[in-house]
């Protein structure tokens, strides 16, 4: 495959260097895309070069230091990636592998935000408390797998990326070269369905045996320790 990428952006510092902004707008042309193609009749798959696609989007990142001890950051991204060609299973075939306008699987909007408070513990230990939040918006556009014009369409297994949000918390301290912290990931114990598939009985072509799904790791507590020279 091959890619041509075009991007324009800016890096700025404002408010006496307390606010840093990075912004960009991009366009990517992607040709001869290698992707796995599933065969609904038997459950097998193969890799093919599926024509061309165009990706366009924006990125925004901001970091703000306020007061003496607070730092906040936010990153926002939007992406729209879709095929620009219809690709047939074989030359002259009425079956489409992908159709012009099908989107490539991916969250259209992503947002990341964090806030950190720095403080002194026991009068001399540099310490911090931090929250991190991540959000992905639901993909509602048609992808190749849920487009009935395509040969790989499986109405019993149509799946779209859901809305996903995660919250993480961390509290730590630094002593000498050591950084020791307590953390909790997926604080809200969110469990959206991130992927879905099915199993097929190869003895009876087309007979479904069951489904499988994947999700986020459940709420996780732990301790980390690092040493930096």
C-alpha positions in Angstrom: 0.0 0.0 0.0 1.0 3.6 -0.2 0.1 6.9 1.6 0.3 10.6 0.7 -0.2 12.8 3.8 -0.9 16.6 3.8 -0.9 18.5 7.1 -0.9 22.1 8.2 -0.7 23.2 11.9 0.5 25.6 14.5 2.2 25.5 17.9 1.6 28.4 20.2 2.4 29.5 23.7 0.1 32.1 25.4 -0.6 33.6 28.8 3.1 34.1 29.6 3.9 30.5 28.5 1.3 29.0 30.8 -0.9 27.8 27.9 0.5 25.7 25.1 -1.7 25.0 22.0 -1.0 22.5 19.2 -3.5 22.5 16.3 -3.5 20.7 13.0 -5.7 19.8 10.0 -4.8 16.9 7.8 -5.7 14.9 4.7 -4.4 11.4 3.9 -4.8 9.5 0.6 -4.3 5.8 1.0 -4.1 3.4 -1.9 -4.0 -0.5 -2.2 -5.1 -0.9 1.4 -4.3 -4.3 2.9 -7.2 -5.6 5.0 -8.6 -9.0 6.1 -11.7 -10.1 4.2 -14.1 -12.5 6.0 -16.0 -15.1 4.0 -19.5 -15.4 5.4 -20.1 -18.8 3.6 -17.3 -20.7 5.5 -15.9 -18.5 8.2 -12.4 -18.3 6.6 -10.7 -15.0 5.7 -8.0 -13.7 3.4 -5.9 -10.5 2.9 -6.6 -8.3 -0.1 -5.7 -4.9 -1.4 -9.0 -3.0 -1.1 -8.7 0.0 -3.5 -8.3 3.4 -2.0 -9.5 5.6 0.9 -9.3 9.1 2.1 -8.8 10.2 5.7 -9.4 13.8 6.9 -9.5 15.3 10.3 -8.4 17.7 12.9 -6.3 17.5 16.1 -6.2 20.0 19.0 -4.0 19.7 22.1 -3.9 22.2 25.0 -1.9 22.3 28.2 -2.6 24.8 30.9 -0.6 25.5 34.1 -2.7 27.6 36.6 -1.8 28.6 40.1 1.5 27.2 41.3 0.4 23.6 41.6 -2.3 22.7 39.0 -1.8 21.4 35.4 -4.6 20.6 33.1 -4.5 19.1 29.6 -7.1 18.3 26.9 -6.7 16.6 23.5 -9.5 16.5 20.9 -9.4 14.6 17.6 -11.9 14.2 14.7 -11.4 11.7 11.9 -13.4 10.7 8.9 -12.0 7.9 6.8 -13.9 6.2 4.0 -13.3 4.2 0.9 -13.2 6.2 -2.4 -13.6 3.1 -4.7 -15.8 0.1 -4.9 -13.8 -3.1 -5.0 -15.3 -6.3 -6.4 -14.5 -9.8 -5.2 -13.2 -10.7 -8.7 -13.2 -8.8 -12.0 -16.8 -8.6 -13.3 -18.3 -10.1 -10.1 -21.5 -8.6 -8.8 -20.2 -9.0 -5.2 -18.6 -6.0 -3.5 -15.8 -6.4 -1.0 -16.2 -2.8 -0.1 -18.3 0.0 -1.6 -17.5 3.6 -2.4 -18.4 5.6 0.7 -18.0 2.8 3.3 -16.2 4.0 6.3 -13.2 2.3 7.8 -13.8 1.1 11.4 -12.7 3.7 13.9 -14.1 6.2 16.4 -14.9 9.5 14.7 -14.3 11.7 17.8 -11.8 11.1 20.6 -11.3 13.2 23.6 -8.6 13.0 26.3 -8.5 15.2 29.4 -6.3 15.2 32.6 -5.8 17.3 35.6 -2.9 17.0 38.1 -2.3 18.6 41.5 1.3 18.8 42.7 2.0 19.1 46.4 4.7 18.5 49.1 4.3 15.5 51.4 6.1 15.4 54.7 7.4 18.9 53.9 10.0 17.7 51.2 8.6 14.9 49.1 7.3 16.0 45.7 3.9 14.4 45.3 0.9 14.5 43.0 -2.7 13.5 42.5 -4.0 13.0 39.0 -7.2 12.2 37.1 -7.2 11.0 33.4 -10.4 10.7 31.3 -10.8 9.3 27.8 -13.8 9.4 25.6 -14.6 7.9 22.1 -17.8 8.8 20.3 -20.0 6.0 18.8 -19.3 5.2 15.1 -22.7 5.4 13.4 -21.5 5.5 9.8 -21.8 2.5 7.5 -18.7 0.2 7.4 -18.1 -2.6 4.9 -19.2 -5.3 7.3 -22.7 -3.8 7.9 -23.4 -2.6 4.3 -25.9 -5.0 2.6 -24.4 -4.1 -0.8 -21.2 -6.0 0.2 -20.6 -9.7 0.0 -19.3 -9.9 3.6 -22.6 -8.5 5.1 -23.8 -10.6 8.0 -27.1 -9.2 9.4 -26.9 -11.4 12.5 -23.5 -10.0 13.4 -23.8 -6.3 12.5 -21.7 -4.3 14.9 -20.7 -0.6 15.3 -18.1 0.8 17.7 -19.9 2.0 20.8 -19.5 5.1 22.9 -16.6 4.5 25.3 -15.4 6.4 28.3 -12.8 5.6 30.9 -11.6 7.3 34.1 -8.3 6.6 35.8 -6.9 8.0 39.1 -3.4 8.0 40.5 -1.7 9.4 43.6 2.1 9.2 44.0 5.2 10.7 45.5 8.8 11.1 44.4 11.8 10.5 46.7 15.2 10.8 45.2 15.0 8.9 41.9 12.0 6.8 43.1 8.5 7.4 41.9 5.9 5.3 43.8 2.2 5.6 43.2 -1.2 4.0 43.8 -3.6 3.8 40.8 -7.1 2.8 39.8 -7.9 2.2 36.2 -11.4 2.1 34.8 -12.8 3.7 37.9 -16.4 3.4 36.8 -15.9 -0.3 35.8 -17.3 0.4 32.3 -17.7 -2.6 30.0 -18.9 -1.6 26.5 -18.7 -4.2 23.7 -15.6 -3.2 21.7 -15.6 -6.1 19.3 -18.0 -8.9 18.3 -17.7 -12.0 16.2 -19.2 -15.4 15.7 -18.1 -19.1 15.4 -19.3 -21.3 12.6 -19.7 -25.1 12.6 -17.4 -26.1 9.7 -19.2 -29.5 9.6 -22.4 -27.7 8.6 -21.5 -24.7 6.5 -23.3 -21.6 7.7 -24.4 -22.9 11.0 -23.6 -20.5 13.8 -22.2 -22.1 17.0 -22.0 -18.9 19.1 -20.7 -15.4 19.5 -17.7 -13.9 21.2 -17.3 -10.4 22.5 -14.5 -8.3 24.0 -14.6 -5.3 26.4 -12.4 -3.2 28.6 -10.3 -4.6 31.4 -12.5 -4.3 34.6 -11.7 -1.9 37.4 -8.1 -2.5 38.4 -6.2 -1.3 41.5 -2.4 -1.5 41.9 0.9 0.0 42.9 3.7 1.1 40.6 7.3 1.9 41.4 9.9 3.3 39.1 13.5 4.5 39.6 15.1 7.1 37.3 18.8 7.7 37.2 
